[in-house]
Amino acid sequence: MAREVIESRGQGTIVVAYKRYETELFTEQLQRIRRADRTVAQRIDKILNRILKNPEIYDGLLKGPRAGQCKKRAVDEKYRIVYKYCELCLKLNKEKCADCDLPDDAVIFREVFRRDEGYD
């Protein structure tokens, strides 16, 4: 179950999202996309924000060496976002990953790329 904290502050409601972390690879890939096409980058940003509000919206889990990572289609299914979130690791492994020092409400964006380019 995704954690969505809602606080009321005077004029409206604020949704507190998960904490965002990025790998260097993800940051580089997203910067390349931003330079190439701002419209695509904006659409990817919207999906990233949706993931931060509810990381359980993934389209599938990856297998093999990427087990435990989620994939999400973006921009008319032409792009793929690969991410991991700590709550899923805790659910699947019943404990925190050995090398992880991130909080339980962390989402780690690992890659973003055109589907026809494949995984790095």
Jmol script that loads the backbone (N, CA, C; Angstrom):
load data "model"
ATOM      1  N   MET A   1       0.839  -1.182   0.000  1.00  0.00           N
ATOM      2  CA  MET A   1       0.000   0.000   0.000  1.00  0.00           C
ATOM      3  C   MET A   1       0.883   1.244   0.000  1.00  0.00           C
ATOM      4  N   ALA A   2       0.631   2.141  -0.902  1.00  0.00           N
ATOM      5  CA  ALA A   2       1.418   3.369  -1.000  1.00  0.00           C
ATOM      6  C   ALA A   2       1.079   4.301   0.151  1.00  0.00           C
ATOM      7  N   ARG A   3       2.075   4.979   0.637  1.00  0.00           N
ATOM      8  CA  ARG A   3       1.872   5.933   1.729  1.00  0.00           C
ATOM      9  C   ARG A   3       1.630   7.301   1.113  1.00  0.00           C
ATOM     10  N   GLU A   4       0.498   7.857   1.378  1.00  0.00           N
ATOM     11  CA  GLU A   4       0.167   9.197   0.906  1.00  0.00           C
ATOM     12  C   GLU A   4      -0.245  10.002   2.122  1.00  0.00           C
ATOM     13  N   VAL A   5       0.580  10.936   2.512  1.00  0.00           N
ATOM     14  CA  VAL A   5       0.308  11.748   3.686  1.00  0.00           C
ATOM     15  C   VAL A   5      -0.360  13.023   3.223  1.00  0.00           C
ATOM     16  N   ILE A   6      -1.519  13.287   3.761  1.00  0.00           N
ATOM     17  CA  ILE A   6      -2.252  14.494   3.374  1.00  0.00           C
ATOM     18  C   ILE A   6      -2.351  15.387   4.601  1.00  0.00           C
ATOM     19  N   GLU A   7      -1.951  16.626   4.426  1.00  0.00           N
ATOM     20  CA  GLU A   7      -2.021  17.604   5.510  1.00  0.00           C
ATOM     21  C   GLU A   7      -2.897  18.759   5.056  1.00  0.00           C
ATOM     22  N   SER A   8      -3.664  19.265   5.942  1.00  0.00           N
ATOM     23  CA  SER A   8      -4.502  20.414   5.636  1.00  0.00           C
ATOM     24  C   SER A   8      -3.828  21.663   6.179  1.00  0.00           C
ATOM     25  N   ARG A   9      -3.615  22.637   5.324  1.00  0.00           N
ATOM     26  CA  ARG A   9      -2.967  23.883   5.740  1.00  0.00           C
ATOM     27  C   ARG A   9      -3.764  25.067   5.222  1.00  0.00           C
ATOM     28  N   GLY A  10      -4.699  25.505   5.997  1.00  0.00           N
ATOM     29  CA  GLY A  10      -5.435  26.722   5.655  1.00  0.00           C
ATOM     30  C   GLY A  10      -6.260  26.614   4.396  1.00  0.00           C
ATOM     31  N   GLN A  11      -5.662  26.991   3.244  1.00  0.00           N
ATOM     32  CA  GLN A  11      -6.420  27.129   2.012  1.00  0.00           C
ATOM     33  C   GLN A  11      -6.619  25.840   1.236  1.00  0.00           C
ATOM     34  N   GLY A  12      -5.841  24.810   1.495  1.00  0.00           N
ATOM     35  CA  GLY A  12      -6.003  23.617   0.674  1.00  0.00           C
ATOM     36  C   GLY A  12      -5.328  22.410   1.270  1.00  0.00           C
ATOM     37  N   THR A  13      -5.201  21.410   0.441  1.00  0.00           N
ATOM     38  CA  THR A  13      -4.608  20.156   0.864  1.00  0.00           C
ATOM     39  C   THR A  13      -3.266  19.970   0.182  1.00  0.00           C
ATOM     40  N   ILE A  14      -2.291  19.485   0.916  1.00  0.00           N
ATOM     41  CA  ILE A  14      -0.949  19.262   0.393  1.00  0.00           C
ATOM     42  C   ILE A  14      -0.645  17.775   0.460  1.00  0.00           C
ATOM     43  N   VAL A  15      -0.199  17.202  -0.630  1.00  0.00           N
ATOM     44  CA  VAL A  15       0.193  15.799  -0.645  1.00  0.00           C
ATOM     45  C   VAL A  15       1.702  15.731  -0.467  1.00  0.00           C
ATOM     46  N   VAL A  16       2.145  15.039   0.561  1.00  0.00           N
ATOM     47  CA  VAL A  16       3.571  14.895   0.817  1.00  0.00           C
ATOM     48  C   VAL A  16       4.047  13.656   0.072  1.00  0.00           C
ATOM     49  N   ALA A  17       4.984  13.846  -0.841  1.00  0.00           N
ATOM     50  CA  ALA A  17       5.439  12.759  -1.700  1.00  0.00           C
ATOM     51  C   ALA A  17       6.617  12.016  -1.087  1.00  0.00           C
ATOM     52  N   TYR A  18       6.983  10.943  -1.742  1.00  0.00           N
ATOM     53  CA  TYR A  18       8.173  10.189  -1.369  1.00  0.00           C
ATOM     54  C   TYR A  18       9.408  11.035  -1.655  1.00  0.00           C
ATOM     55  N   LYS A  19      10.521  10.660  -1.078  1.00  0.00           N
ATOM     56  CA  LYS A  19      11.778  11.382  -1.296  1.00  0.00           C
ATOM     57  C   LYS A  19      12.425  10.889  -2.589  1.00  0.00           C
ATOM     58  N   ARG A  20      12.925  11.817  -3.366  1.00  0.00           N
ATOM     59  CA  ARG A  20      13.485  11.507  -4.688  1.00  0.00           C
ATOM     60  C   ARG A  20      15.003  11.389  -4.625  1.00  0.00           C
ATOM     61  N   TYR A  21      15.517  10.305  -5.213  1.00  0.00           N
ATOM     62  CA  TYR A  21      16.950  10.093  -5.371  1.00  0.00           C
ATOM     63  C   TYR A  21      17.183   9.671  -6.818  1.00  0.00           C
ATOM     64  N   GLU A  22      18.363  10.011  -7.346  1.00  0.00           N
ATOM     65  CA  GLU A  22      18.688   9.681  -8.732  1.00  0.00           C
ATOM     66  C   GLU A  22      20.091   9.098  -8.804  1.00  0.00           C
ATOM     67  N   THR A  23      20.264   8.145  -9.713  1.00  0.00           N
ATOM     68  CA  THR A  23      21.614   7.675  -9.998  1.00  0.00           C
ATOM     69  C   THR A  23      22.265   8.675 -10.950  1.00  0.00           C
ATOM     70  N   GLU A  24      23.573   8.643 -11.050  1.00  0.00           N
ATOM     71  CA  GLU A  24      24.268   9.526 -11.999  1.00  0.00           C
ATOM     72  C   GLU A  24      23.807   9.235 -13.417  1.00  0.00           C
ATOM     73  N   LEU A  25      23.627   7.964 -13.742  1.00  0.00           N
ATOM     74  CA  LEU A  25      23.177   7.579 -15.078  1.00  0.00           C
ATOM     75  C   LEU A  25      21.826   8.212 -15.387  1.00  0.00           C
ATOM     76  N   PHE A  26      20.891   8.123 -14.459  1.00  0.00           N
ATOM     77  CA  PHE A  26      19.565   8.711 -14.658  1.00  0.00           C
ATOM     78  C   PHE A  26      19.677  10.213 -14.904  1.00  0.00           C
ATOM     79  N   THR A  27      20.458  10.899 -14.074  1.00  0.00           N
ATOM     80  CA  THR A  27      20.631  12.347 -14.204  1.00  0.00           C
ATOM     81  C   THR A  27      21.184  12.707 -15.575  1.00  0.00           C
ATOM     82  N   GLU A  28      22.188  11.977 -16.022  1.00  0.00           N
ATOM     83  CA  GLU A  28      22.779  12.232 -17.345  1.00  0.00           C
ATOM     84  C   GLU A  28      21.764  11.984 -18.453  1.00  0.00           C
ATOM     85  N   GLN A  29      21.034  10.876 -18.374  1.00  0.00           N
ATOM     86  CA  GLN A  29      20.057  10.553 -19.407  1.00  0.00           C
ATOM     87  C   GLN A  29      18.953  11.612 -19.468  1.00  0.00           C
ATOM     88  N   LEU A  30      18.465  12.044 -18.302  1.00  0.00           N
ATOM     89  CA  LEU A  30      17.399  13.039 -18.272  1.00  0.00           C
ATOM     90  C   LEU A  30      17.899  14.387 -18.807  1.00  0.00           C
ATOM     91  N   GLN A  31      19.129  14.751 -18.510  1.00  0.00           N
ATOM     92  CA  GLN A  31      19.688  15.995 -19.050  1.00  0.00           C
ATOM     93  C   GLN A  31      19.779  15.933 -20.575  1.00  0.00           C
ATOM     94  N   ARG A  32      20.180  14.778 -21.107  1.00  0.00           N
ATOM     95  CA  ARG A  32      20.241  14.613 -22.562  1.00  0.00           C
ATOM     96  C   ARG A  32      18.863  14.788 -23.189  1.00  0.00           C
ATOM     97  N   ILE A  33      17.852  14.213 -22.548  1.00  0.00           N
ATOM     98  CA  ILE A  33      16.484  14.330 -23.059  1.00  0.00           C
ATOM     99  C   ILE A  33      16.039  15.791 -22.999  1.00  0.00           C
ATOM    100  N   ARG A  34      16.339  16.476 -21.908  1.00  0.00           N
ATOM    101  CA  ARG A  34      15.958  17.889 -21.761  1.00  0.00           C
ATOM    102  C   ARG A  34      16.565  18.750 -22.864  1.00  0.00           C
ATOM    103  N   ARG A  35      17.839  18.485 -23.186  1.00  0.00           N
ATOM    104  CA  ARG A  35      18.497  19.256 -24.252  1.00  0.00           C
ATOM    105  C   ARG A  35      17.897  18.940 -25.625  1.00  0.00           C
ATOM    106  N   ALA A  36      17.496  17.705 -25.840  1.00  0.00           N
ATOM    107  CA  ALA A  36      17.003  17.292 -27.152  1.00  0.00           C
ATOM    108  C   ALA A  36      15.550  17.694 -27.403  1.00  0.00           C
ATOM    109  N   ASP A  37      14.698  17.599 -26.361  1.00  0.00           N
ATOM    110  CA  ASP A  37      13.276  17.836 -26.579  1.00  0.00           C
ATOM    111  C   ASP A  37      12.602  18.225 -25.267  1.00  0.00           C
ATOM    112  N   ARG A  38      12.317  19.500 -25.111  1.00  0.00           N
ATOM    113  CA  ARG A  38      11.706  19.997 -23.868  1.00  0.00           C
ATOM    114  C   ARG A  38      10.320  19.421 -23.619  1.00  0.00           C
ATOM    115  N   THR A  39       9.551  19.243 -24.679  1.00  0.00           N
ATOM    116  CA  THR A  39       8.201  18.710 -24.527  1.00  0.00           C
ATOM    117  C   THR A  39       8.237  17.302 -23.951  1.00  0.00           C
ATOM    118  N   VAL A  40       9.107  16.465 -24.481  1.00  0.00           N
ATOM    119  CA  VAL A  40       9.259  15.101 -23.961  1.00  0.00           C
ATOM    120  C   VAL A  40       9.711  15.151 -22.509  1.00  0.00           C
ATOM    121  N   ALA A  41      10.659  16.013 -22.197  1.00  0.00           N
ATOM    122  CA  ALA A  41      11.165  16.140 -20.821  1.00  0.00           C
ATOM    123  C   ALA A  41      10.050  16.549 -19.861  1.00  0.00           C
ATOM    124  N   GLN A  42       9.180  17.457 -20.278  1.00  0.00           N
ATOM    125  CA  GLN A  42       8.062  17.879 -19.435  1.00  0.00           C
ATOM    126  C   GLN A  42       7.106  16.724 -19.178  1.00  0.00           C
ATOM    127  N   ARG A  43       6.859  15.926 -20.190  1.00  0.00           N
ATOM    128  CA  ARG A  43       5.958  14.773 -20.027  1.00  0.00           C
ATOM    129  C   ARG A  43       6.587  13.732 -19.106  1.00  0.00           C
ATOM    130  N   ILE A  44       7.893  13.547 -19.213  1.00  0.00           N
ATOM    131  CA  ILE A  44       8.587  12.624 -18.312  1.00  0.00           C
ATOM    132  C   ILE A  44       8.527  13.149 -16.882  1.00  0.00           C
ATOM    133  N   ASP A  45       8.712  14.454 -16.699  1.00  0.00           N
ATOM    134  CA  ASP A  45       8.631  15.055 -15.368  1.00  0.00           C
ATOM    135  C   ASP A  45       7.269  14.804 -14.720  1.00  0.00           C
ATOM    136  N   LYS A  46       6.204  14.875 -15.509  1.00  0.00           N
ATOM    137  CA  LYS A  46       4.867  14.605 -14.972  1.00  0.00           C
ATOM    138  C   LYS A  46       4.761  13.170 -14.468  1.00  0.00           C
ATOM    139  N   ILE A  47       5.321  12.234 -15.223  1.00  0.00           N
ATOM    140  CA  ILE A  47       5.301  10.826 -14.799  1.00  0.00           C
ATOM    141  C   ILE A  47       6.151  10.659 -13.538  1.00  0.00           C
ATOM    142  N   LEU A  48       7.303  11.297 -13.476  1.00  0.00           N
ATOM    143  CA  LEU A  48       8.156  11.204 -12.283  1.00  0.00           C
ATOM    144  C   LEU A  48       7.407  11.700 -11.055  1.00  0.00           C
ATOM    145  N   ASN A  49       6.672  12.792 -11.191  1.00  0.00           N
ATOM    146  CA  ASN A  49       5.894  13.314 -10.073  1.00  0.00           C
ATOM    147  C   ASN A  49       4.779  12.362  -9.664  1.00  0.00           C
ATOM    148  N   ARG A  50       4.148  11.721 -10.643  1.00  0.00           N
ATOM    149  CA  ARG A  50       3.121  10.722 -10.324  1.00  0.00           C
ATOM    150  C   ARG A  50       3.733   9.547  -9.571  1.00  0.00           C
ATOM    151  N   ILE A  51       4.924   9.125  -9.989  1.00  0.00           N
ATOM    152  CA  ILE A  51       5.603   8.023  -9.301  1.00  0.00           C
ATOM    153  C   ILE A  51       5.923   8.426  -7.871  1.00  0.00           C
ATOM    154  N   LEU A  52       6.372   9.654  -7.663  1.00  0.00           N
ATOM    155  CA  LEU A  52       6.695  10.122  -6.314  1.00  0.00           C
ATOM    156  C   LEU A  52       5.468  10.178  -5.407  1.00  0.00           C
ATOM    157  N   LYS A  53       4.310  10.396  -5.976  1.00  0.00           N
ATOM    158  CA  LYS A  53       3.075  10.392  -5.179  1.00  0.00           C
ATOM    159  C   LYS A  53       2.629   8.967  -4.869  1.00  0.00           C
ATOM    160  N   ASN A  54       2.880   8.042  -5.798  1.00  0.00           N
ATOM    161  CA  ASN A  54       2.475   6.644  -5.606  1.00  0.00           C
ATOM    162  C   ASN A  54       3.377   5.742  -6.435  1.00  0.00           C
ATOM    163  N   PRO A  55       4.470   5.242  -5.866  1.00  0.00           N
ATOM    164  CA  PRO A  55       5.411   4.417  -6.636  1.00  0.00           C
ATOM    165  C   PRO A  55       4.853   3.064  -7.073  1.00  0.00           C
ATOM    166  N   GLU A  56       3.672   2.699  -6.592  1.00  0.00           N
ATOM    167  CA  GLU A  56       3.077   1.420  -6.979  1.00  0.00           C
ATOM    168  C   GLU A  56       2.415   1.452  -8.353  1.00  0.00           C
ATOM    169  N   ILE A  57       2.547   2.539  -9.088  1.00  0.00           N
ATOM    170  CA  ILE A  57       1.909   2.637 -10.403  1.00  0.00           C
ATOM    171  C   ILE A  57       2.767   2.027 -11.508  1.00  0.00           C
ATOM    172  N   TYR A  58       3.787   1.262 -11.146  1.00  0.00           N
ATOM    173  CA  TYR A  58       4.677   0.683 -12.157  1.00  0.00           C
ATOM    174  C   TYR A  58       3.919  -0.248 -13.100  1.00  0.00           C
ATOM    175  N   ASP A  59       4.488  -0.444 -14.289  1.00  0.00           N
ATOM    176  CA  ASP A  59       3.882  -1.314 -15.301  1.00  0.00           C
ATOM    177  C   ASP A  59       4.370  -2.750 -15.180  1.00  0.00           C
ATOM    178  N   GLY A  60       5.437  -2.963 -14.458  1.00  0.00           N
ATOM    179  CA  GLY A  60       5.953  -4.313 -14.273  1.00  0.00           C
ATOM    180  C   GLY A  60       7.243  -4.289 -13.478  1.00  0.00           C
ATOM    181  N   LEU A  61       7.603  -5.461 -12.968  1.00  0.00           N
ATOM    182  CA  LEU A  61       8.870  -5.608 -12.254  1.00  0.00           C
ATOM    183  C   LEU A  61       9.880  -6.263 -13.180  1.00  0.00           C
ATOM    184  N   LEU A  62      11.117  -5.830 -13.095  1.00  0.00           N
ATOM    185  CA  LEU A  62      12.172  -6.405 -13.914  1.00  0.00           C
ATOM    186  C   LEU A  62      12.683  -7.684 -13.255  1.00  0.00           C
ATOM    187  N   LYS A  63      13.330  -8.522 -14.051  1.00  0.00           N
ATOM    188  CA  LYS A  63      13.827  -9.806 -13.566  1.00  0.00           C
ATOM    189  C   LYS A  63      15.326  -9.893 -13.769  1.00  0.00           C
ATOM    190  N   GLY A  64      15.904 -10.990 -13.318  1.00  0.00           N
ATOM    191  CA  GLY A  64      17.335 -11.222 -13.496  1.00  0.00           C
ATOM    192  C   GLY A  64      18.150 -10.288 -12.636  1.00  0.00           C
ATOM    193  N   PRO A  65      19.238  -9.732 -13.197  1.00  0.00           N
ATOM    194  CA  PRO A  65      20.097  -8.855 -12.398  1.00  0.00           C
ATOM    195  C   PRO A  65      19.400  -7.560 -11.963  1.00  0.00           C
ATOM    196  N   ARG A  66      18.274  -7.241 -12.574  1.00  0.00           N
ATOM    197  CA  ARG A  66      17.521  -6.029 -12.217  1.00  0.00           C
ATOM    198  C   ARG A  66      16.298  -6.354 -11.353  1.00  0.00           C
ATOM    199  N   ALA A  67      16.262  -7.519 -10.771  1.00  0.00           N
ATOM    200  CA  ALA A  67      15.120  -7.932  -9.947  1.00  0.00           C
ATOM    201  C   ALA A  67      14.882  -6.909  -8.847  1.00  0.00           C
ATOM    202  N   GLY A  68      13.608  -6.598  -8.611  1.00  0.00           N
ATOM    203  CA  GLY A  68      13.245  -5.622  -7.593  1.00  0.00           C
ATOM    204  C   GLY A  68      13.126  -4.208  -8.121  1.00  0.00           C
ATOM    205  N   GLN A  69      13.499  -4.006  -9.387  1.00  0.00           N
ATOM    206  CA  GLN A  69      13.364  -2.685  -9.995  1.00  0.00           C
ATOM    207  C   GLN A  69      12.065  -2.637 -10.792  1.00  0.00           C
ATOM    208  N   CYS A  70      11.469  -1.473 -10.837  1.00  0.00           N
ATOM    209  CA  CYS A  70      10.194  -1.280 -11.519  1.00  0.00           C
ATOM    210  C   CYS A  70      10.413  -0.587 -12.852  1.00  0.00           C
ATOM    211  N   LYS A  71       9.520  -0.869 -13.787  1.00  0.00           N
ATOM    212  CA  LYS A  71       9.562  -0.150 -15.060  1.00  0.00           C
ATOM    213  C   LYS A  71       8.235   0.569 -15.251  1.00  0.00           C
ATOM    214  N   LYS A  72       8.321   1.741 -15.847  1.00  0.00           N
ATOM    215  CA  LYS A  72       7.142   2.548 -16.135  1.00  0.00           C
ATOM    216  C   LYS A  72       7.278   3.114 -17.537  1.00  0.00           C
ATOM    217  N   ARG A  73       6.245   2.918 -18.340  1.00  0.00           N
ATOM    218  CA  ARG A  73       6.237   3.487 -19.693  1.00  0.00           C
ATOM    219  C   ARG A  73       5.901   4.970 -19.610  1.00  0.00           C
ATOM    220  N   ALA A  74       6.462   5.745 -20.528  1.00  0.00           N
ATOM    221  CA  ALA A  74       6.208   7.188 -20.552  1.00  0.00           C
ATOM    222  C   ALA A  74       6.220   7.686 -21.986  1.00  0.00           C
ATOM    223  N   VAL A  75       5.574   8.801 -22.213  1.00  0.00           N
ATOM    224  CA  VAL A  75       5.536   9.500 -23.500  1.00  0.00           C
ATOM    225  C   VAL A  75       5.122   8.542 -24.622  1.00  0.00           C
ATOM    226  N   ASP A  76       3.851   8.205 -24.610  1.00  0.00           N
ATOM    227  CA  ASP A  76       3.273   7.334 -25.640  1.00  0.00           C
ATOM    228  C   ASP A  76       4.008   5.995 -25.730  1.00  0.00           C
ATOM    229  N   GLU A  77       4.459   5.513 -24.617  1.00  0.00           N
ATOM    230  CA  GLU A  77       5.162   4.228 -24.500  1.00  0.00           C
ATOM    231  C   GLU A  77       6.483   4.184 -25.254  1.00  0.00           C
ATOM    232  N   LYS A  78       7.024   5.341 -25.637  1.00  0.00           N
ATOM    233  CA  LYS A  78       8.307   5.379 -26.346  1.00  0.00           C
ATOM    234  C   LYS A  78       9.486   5.413 -25.382  1.00  0.00           C
ATOM    235  N   TYR A  79       9.248   5.826 -24.150  1.00  0.00           N
ATOM    236  CA  TYR A  79      10.313   5.921 -23.151  1.00  0.00           C
ATOM    237  C   TYR A  79      10.048   4.956 -22.005  1.00  0.00           C
ATOM    238  N   ARG A  80      11.105   4.590 -21.332  1.00  0.00           N
ATOM    239  CA  ARG A  80      11.014   3.698 -20.181  1.00  0.00           C
ATOM    240  C   ARG A  80      11.727   4.370 -19.003  1.00  0.00           C
ATOM    241  N   ILE A  81      11.074   4.362 -17.861  1.00  0.00           N
ATOM    242  CA  ILE A  81      11.670   4.843 -16.612  1.00  0.00           C
ATOM    243  C   ILE A  81      11.885   3.622 -15.725  1.00  0.00           C
ATOM    244  N   VAL A  82      13.093   3.467 -15.231  1.00  0.00           N
ATOM    245  CA  VAL A  82      13.416   2.359 -14.337  1.00  0.00           C
ATOM    246  C   VAL A  82      13.704   2.958 -12.969  1.00  0.00           C
ATOM    247  N   TYR A  83      13.015   2.424 -11.956  1.00  0.00           N
ATOM    248  CA  TYR A  83      13.193   2.944 -10.607  1.00  0.00           C
ATOM    249  C   TYR A  83      13.013   1.831  -9.580  1.00  0.00           C
ATOM    250  N   LYS A  84      13.373   2.167  -8.367  1.00  0.00           N
ATOM    251  CA  LYS A  84      13.267   1.246  -7.250  1.00  0.00           C
ATOM    252  C   LYS A  84      12.733   2.048  -6.083  1.00  0.00           C
ATOM    253  N   TYR A  85      11.911   1.436  -5.253  1.00  0.00           N
ATOM    254  CA  TYR A  85      11.486   2.152  -4.052  1.00  0.00           C
ATOM    255  C   TYR A  85      11.598   1.239  -2.848  1.00  0.00           C
ATOM    256  N   CYS A  86      12.038   1.830  -1.756  1.00  0.00           N
ATOM    257  CA  CYS A  86      12.436   1.068  -0.575  1.00  0.00           C
ATOM    258  C   CYS A  86      11.299   0.251   0.025  1.00  0.00           C
ATOM    259  N   GLU A  87      10.085   0.749  -0.004  1.00  0.00           N
ATOM    260  CA  GLU A  87       8.965  -0.013   0.551  1.00  0.00           C
ATOM    261  C   GLU A  87       8.787  -1.346  -0.177  1.00  0.00           C
ATOM    262  N   LEU A  88       9.017  -1.362  -1.491  1.00  0.00           N
ATOM    263  CA  LEU A  88       8.900  -2.606  -2.235  1.00  0.00           C
ATOM    264  C   LEU A  88       9.993  -3.590  -1.824  1.00  0.00           C
ATOM    265  N   CYS A  89      11.209  -3.095  -1.650  1.00  0.00           N
ATOM    266  CA  CYS A  89      12.308  -3.958  -1.187  1.00  0.00           C
ATOM    267  C   CYS A  89      11.966  -4.575   0.161  1.00  0.00           C
ATOM    268  N   LEU A  90      11.434  -3.766   1.051  1.00  0.00           N
ATOM    269  CA  LEU A  90      11.063  -4.261   2.375  1.00  0.00           C
ATOM    270  C   LEU A  90       9.963  -5.317   2.270  1.00  0.00           C
ATOM    271  N   LYS A  91       9.028  -5.094   1.344  1.00  0.00           N
ATOM    272  CA  LYS A  91       7.933  -6.039   1.162  1.00  0.00           C
ATOM    273  C   LYS A  91       8.440  -7.359   0.562  1.00  0.00           C
ATOM    274  N   LEU A  92       9.314  -7.273  -0.447  1.00  0.00           N
ATOM    275  CA  LEU A  92       9.804  -8.481  -1.125  1.00  0.00           C
ATOM    276  C   LEU A  92      10.847  -9.234  -0.300  1.00  0.00           C
ATOM    277  N   ASN A  93      11.763  -8.503   0.320  1.00  0.00           N
ATOM    278  CA  ASN A  93      12.888  -9.127   1.016  1.00  0.00           C
ATOM    279  C   ASN A  93      12.681  -9.265   2.518  1.00  0.00           C
ATOM    280  N   LYS A  94      11.622  -8.661   3.037  1.00  0.00           N
ATOM    281  CA  LYS A  94      11.318  -8.675   4.475  1.00  0.00           C
ATOM    282  C   LYS A  94      12.361  -7.952   5.313  1.00  0.00           C
ATOM    283  N   GLU A  95      13.296  -7.267   4.666  1.00  0.00           N
ATOM    284  CA  GLU A  95      14.292  -6.473   5.374  1.00  0.00           C
ATOM    285  C   GLU A  95      14.889  -5.464   4.405  1.00  0.00           C
ATOM    286  N   LYS A  96      15.603  -4.504   4.939  1.00  0.00           N
ATOM    287  CA  LYS A  96      16.261  -3.492   4.118  1.00  0.00           C
ATOM    288  C   LYS A  96      17.425  -4.123   3.346  1.00  0.00           C
ATOM    289  N   CYS A  97      17.707  -3.610   2.182  1.00  0.00           N
ATOM    290  CA  CYS A  97      18.852  -4.089   1.406  1.00  0.00           C
ATOM    291  C   CYS A  97      20.127  -3.849   2.211  1.00  0.00           C
ATOM    292  N   ALA A  98      21.069  -4.755   2.112  1.00  0.00           N
ATOM    293  CA  ALA A  98      22.294  -4.693   2.913  1.00  0.00           C
ATOM    294  C   ALA A  98      23.085  -3.403   2.682  1.00  0.00           C
ATOM    295  N   ASP A  99      23.116  -2.926   1.446  1.00  0.00           N
ATOM    296  CA  ASP A  99      23.920  -1.744   1.122  1.00  0.00           C
ATOM    297  C   ASP A  99      23.114  -0.450   1.095  1.00  0.00           C
ATOM    298  N   CYS A 100      21.889  -0.479   1.614  1.00  0.00           N
ATOM    299  CA  CYS A 100      21.002   0.690   1.534  1.00  0.00           C
ATOM    300  C   CYS A 100      20.967   1.446   2.855  1.00  0.00           C
ATOM    301  N   ASP A 101      21.200   2.744   2.765  1.00  0.00           N
ATOM    302  CA  ASP A 101      21.078   3.591   3.942  1.00  0.00           C
ATOM    303  C   ASP A 101      20.033   4.693   3.718  1.00  0.00           C
ATOM    304  N   LEU A 102      19.148   4.468   2.742  1.00  0.00           N
ATOM    305  CA  LEU A 102      18.111   5.441   2.421  1.00  0.00           C
ATOM    306  C   LEU A 102      16.897   5.239   3.313  1.00  0.00           C
ATOM    307  N   PRO A 103      16.091   6.281   3.488  1.00  0.00           N
ATOM    308  CA  PRO A 103      14.870   6.131   4.293  1.00  0.00           C
ATOM    309  C   PRO A 103      13.854   5.240   3.585  1.00  0.00           C
ATOM    310  N   ASP A 104      12.915   4.715   4.345  1.00  0.00           N
ATOM    311  CA  ASP A 104      11.911   3.802   3.796  1.00  0.00           C
ATOM    312  C   ASP A 104      11.014   4.449   2.752  1.00  0.00           C
ATOM    313  N   ASP A 105      10.903   5.780   2.760  1.00  0.00           N
ATOM    314  CA  ASP A 105      10.042   6.462   1.793  1.00  0.00           C
ATOM    315  C   ASP A 105      10.824   7.010   0.597  1.00  0.00           C
ATOM    316  N   ALA A 106      11.923   6.344   0.253  1.00  0.00           N
ATOM    317  CA  ALA A 106      12.771   6.780  -0.862  1.00  0.00           C
ATOM    318  C   ALA A 106      12.350   6.112  -2.172  1.00  0.00           C
ATOM    319  N   VAL A 107      12.430   6.882  -3.249  1.00  0.00           N
ATOM    320  CA  VAL A 107      12.286   6.361  -4.609  1.00  0.00           C
ATOM    321  C   VAL A 107      13.588   6.689  -5.319  1.00  0.00           C
ATOM    322  N   ILE A 108      14.233   5.661  -5.890  1.00  0.00           N
ATOM    323  CA  ILE A 108      15.508   5.841  -6.572  1.00  0.00           C
ATOM    324  C   ILE A 108      15.285   5.667  -8.066  1.00  0.00           C
ATOM    325  N   PHE A 109      15.425   6.750  -8.814  1.00  0.00           N
ATOM    326  CA  PHE A 109      15.297   6.680 -10.265  1.00  0.00           C
ATOM    327  C   PHE A 109      16.644   6.250 -10.817  1.00  0.00           C
ATOM    328  N   ARG A 110      16.651   5.134 -11.566  1.00  0.00           N
ATOM    329  CA  ARG A 110      17.894   4.525 -12.022  1.00  0.00           C
ATOM    330  C   ARG A 110      18.207   4.826 -13.484  1.00  0.00           C
ATOM    331  N   GLU A 111      17.188   4.788 -14.356  1.00  0.00           N
ATOM    332  CA  GLU A 111      17.417   5.020 -15.786  1.00  0.00           C
ATOM    333  C   GLU A 111      16.167   5.612 -16.426  1.00  0.00           C
ATOM    334  N   VAL A 112      16.369   6.354 -17.509  1.00  0.00           N
ATOM    335  CA  VAL A 112      15.287   6.822 -18.368  1.00  0.00           C
ATOM    336  C   VAL A 112      15.835   6.827 -19.790  1.00  0.00           C
ATOM    337  N   PHE A 113      15.134   6.166 -20.699  1.00  0.00           N
ATOM    338  CA  PHE A 113      15.662   6.014 -22.053  1.00  0.00           C
ATOM    339  C   PHE A 113      14.542   5.674 -23.026  1.00  0.00           C
ATOM    340  N   ARG A 114      14.839   5.840 -24.316  1.00  0.00           N
ATOM    341  CA  ARG A 114      13.914   5.403 -25.366  1.00  0.00           C
ATOM    342  C   ARG A 114      13.886   3.879 -25.381  1.00  0.00           C
ATOM    343  N   ARG A 115      12.708   3.311 -25.490  1.00  0.00           N
ATOM    344  CA  ARG A 115      12.579   1.858 -25.461  1.00  0.00           C
ATOM    345  C   ARG A 115      13.393   1.183 -26.549  1.00  0.00           C
ATOM    346  N   ASP A 116      13.534   1.835 -27.718  1.00  0.00           N
ATOM    347  CA  ASP A 116      14.286   1.207 -28.810  1.00  0.00           C
ATOM    348  C   ASP A 116      15.814   1.238 -28.571  1.00  0.00           C
ATOM    349  N   GLU A 117      16.254   1.958 -27.514  1.00  0.00           N
ATOM    350  CA  GLU A 117      17.675   1.974 -27.172  1.00  0.00           C
ATOM    351  C   GLU A 117      18.045   0.861 -26.209  1.00  0.00           C
ATOM    352  N   GLY A 118      17.074   0.329 -25.484  1.00  0.00           N
ATOM    353  CA  GLY A 118      17.335  -0.780 -24.543  1.00  0.00           C
ATOM    354  C   GLY A 118      17.954  -0.340 -23.256  1.00  0.00           C
ATOM    355  N   TYR A 119      18.212  -1.324 -22.404  1.00  0.00           N
ATOM    356  CA  TYR A 119      18.762  -1.083 -21.065  1.00  0.00           C
ATOM    357  C   TYR A 119      20.261  -1.027 -21.120  1.00  0.00           C
ATOM    358  N   ASP A 120      20.871  -0.151 -20.272  1.00  0.00           N
ATOM    359  CA  ASP A 120      22.336  -0.081 -20.168  1.00  0.00           C
ATOM    360  C   ASP A 120      22.843  -1.127 -19.210  1.00  0.00           C
TER     361      ASP A 120
END
end "model"
wireframe off; spacefill off
backbone 0.3
color backbone group
